[in-house]
Amino acid sequence: MTDRPVNETGMFSRSGFFDSKRASELVKMLNSNTDQDILTENLSKVADPDNALLLLVRISEKKNLDFLKSLENDESRLRLLHVLGSSNRLGEHLVNFPEDASIFLHEISFSKANTKEELITLFTTAAKSSRAHLVREYRKVLLGLAARDICSKWPLREVAAELADAADAILQSALEVSLNKNIDISKKFKLAIIAMGKAGGQELNYVSDVDVIFTAEPSPGFDEQSAISAATKVASEVMQYISVADDGGQIWEVDAALRPEGKAGALVRTVEQHVSYYQRWASTWEFQALLKARFSAGDIELGNKYLDQISPFVWQAANKENFVDEIQKMRKKVEENIDNRVGDRELKLAPGGLRDVEFAVQLLQLVHGRSDVMVRSSNTLQALDQLATWGYIGREDASTFSNAYTFLRTLEHRIQLQQLSRTHILPEEESELRKLGRSLGFMSESSNDLEKQWRKYQLEVRKIHERLFYRPLLNAVARLDAGSARLTISEATSRLNALGYKDPESALRHIESLTTGVSRRAVIQKTLLPVLLSWFADGPEPDMALLSFRRLSDALGSTPWFLRLLRDESAAAELMAKLLSSSRYATDLLMSAPEAVSMLGNLDELAPRTKEQYEIEMNAVIARYETAENIVSAARSFRRRELLRTATADLSGKLTTEQVGNVLSNVYAIVIKTALKAAILEIESERGKEVSTHMSIIAMGRFGGFELGYGSDADVLFVHEPKKDAEQQDAEKCALDIANRVRTLLMQPSTDPALEIDADLRPEGKNGPLVRTLDSYLSYYQKWSAPWEA
């Protein structure tokens, strides 16, 4: 190591060291020819340069040749330093076995992952020597994997899969040790080890319990009881061999608690005994757990037999009554049992954590996987890809979930690597957060940047989880039988008849039109239609509803939000189905402006607006448009929207009859008021001066009593009062022009419903003047009015 008598403490501080003075002293103790500048630059890139340097000094004191060579090669030195800076426990391993640093010199180890077959050969050979040798070889595999993970940014999927392969290989080597030890009884049975949980999904952590299930069957000529007894002895030894914390160190804990009846149940059962249990006694959570089942070690033929006979139970689980509710309750129970001392810093279980992603993905799989074999992967990230590809989750949501899950799992890995301890808690200490942040590439504001990224993903995950996990569509799909959940044309006719469609042939044509092809639109429609058909059939006119839905889909199908809304958002799909099948009037309103379906995605949008809100919106319309025709056209579109809002709220039971009449009367009033203003503005523009009279419109009949229905005319009286100094004849002409202009504007042909003004309740009915002054009205009612007019 070359000397450098400059301001070393400043250099070390800039390189990310906490204790610059100590770093300067440690560097001088290194027994290496590596230039100090190069070494310091390398250390500046690692998570914890202080600890990496300390471990480096401790290892160098052993004066091991392989270790010194690893320091002198640029690539191998970086690998070594990154591991030392990220894992104190692996660093301690190198202190004890410095020759294992040679793994960093092997370039081939960093260009590809170890295969399962290579790992089995490596570990079984080591286990024949001793358990301590096996543990050491496993640690060496972790050294290489950690270096690839941290230095080469090895994808999480590949890191987790290799850890799962290593677990399989450890189980296989431990099994062979026990079989060789019990050669006298091993011939009695065949034994298969089924990986469960993260091991089964090939998404294992650096430090994790490895969940397993054991299954066995007698060899020819041996009875079942003695075979199971012998297999149980071997299985127990496998668990003990791996889990024990002796001088060689614990590898990890083998956990067989996911077996039938848990820890109280038999450790080993035959496949038939497993089948019998799952047929009769299994709880919902046990089927969810079986989604991850995968052959791990032992007799592969027996393992495949187990999977072939058990897997169907997974995809029948959603047929159970209240299945979705049970899964949702399980998730809530997990959240309620989180240690309050940890709170939301629990990466695995807290809201917005890993379990939110996993529970949502697994629930979607269990519901839709019954009828769709394309979404049955046991791996969370792969399952997300499948669910997005086949339309069960939006691409954007899937991408956010995937990115968040990858980040959270990588963060979990970095936390566990430090001491090779099983933990999922994000530390609070700034110094620890800084190390973790640097290990993930946040080099400047390490702790702050890490905290921001974690909080961002936490919020995004929770938001998507609540939308997907509590999606009403899931309950509806789960209530369908498996054949109906994935609609095919051949199955549709009989189902349409059973549901009560009057014209199944026409309905079938609509279904074919909506689902034919491989577009994303067709894929999502295939998911939605089985449920929508049932919801349409709950109303009085399912055929009309399906036709209207096809027309709506044709109008909006190319927009990115329409089908996503129906699939993802609250009760939008069910509300739309109810509207289309129950009200021709509301359906016509919706078809005249299909984009209004977006309001169904937010139930708060169905709440009636206040008169003040109406005033503000209509004043903005008057200010925006120049012609009376455009102003009233916008006002009529506003009325159509509010009629649809009111009808939808009415159908969903959110409004009483009295409230409906009140809302409709307020809507009519603001539209007529806007038409009056527009008519006056237009006539003044034509005259080149102000109109010569004041004008008012009086609500009558059901309009005046706030009792309007959806198809009601507006009964009104027109009253005017000439302005001061105005000529009587001109004032009367202005008033009549205004009244006629209002009626014309509100009745012009349009895609929006006309608002018919009915002035027949005026004095003398249709034979009387359309507009009168206040004095004229008083005179008539005093002298000539009939009792009914009062």
Secondary structure, DSSP 4 states (H G I P E B T S, - for coil): -----S-HHHHHHHTT-S-HHHHHHHHHH----S-HHHHHHHHTTSS-HHHHHHHHHHHHTT--HHHHHHHHSHHHHHHHHHHHHH-HHHHHHHHH-GGGGGGGG-GGGGTSPPPHHHHHHHHHHHHHH-HHHHHHHHHHHHHHHHHHHHHS---HHHHHHHHHHHHHHHHHHHHHHHHHHTHHHHTTEEEEEEE-HHHHTT---SS--EEEEEEEEEPTTS-HHHHHHHHHHHHHHHHHHHH---TT-----EE-TTSTTGGGS-SEE-HHHHHHHHHHT--HHHHHHHTT-EEEEE-HHHHHHHHHHHHHHHTTGGGSTTHHHHHHHHHHHHHHTS-TTTGGGBTTTSTTSHHHHHHHHHHHHHHHTTT-GGG--SSHHHHHHHHHHTTSS-HHHHHHHHHHHHHHHHHHHHHHHHHT----BPP--HHHHHHHHHHTT--SSHHHHHHHHHHHHHHHHHHHHHHHHT-HHHHHHHHS-HHHHS--HHHHHHHHHHHT-S-HHHHHHHHHHHH-SSSHHHHHHHHHHHHHHHHHHTSS-HHHHHHHHHHHHHHHTTSSSHHHHHHHSTTHHHHHHHHHHH-HHHHHHHHHSGGGGGGGG-GGGGSPPPHHHHHHHHHHHHHH-SSHHHHHHHHHHHHHHHHHHHHHHHHTT-S-HHHHHHHHHHHHHHHHHHHHHHHHHHHHHHHTS--SEEEEEEE-HHHHTT---TT--EEEEEEEEEPTT--HHHHHHHHHHHHHHHHHHHHS--SSPP--EE-TTSTTGGGS-SEEEHHHHHHHHHHT--GGG-
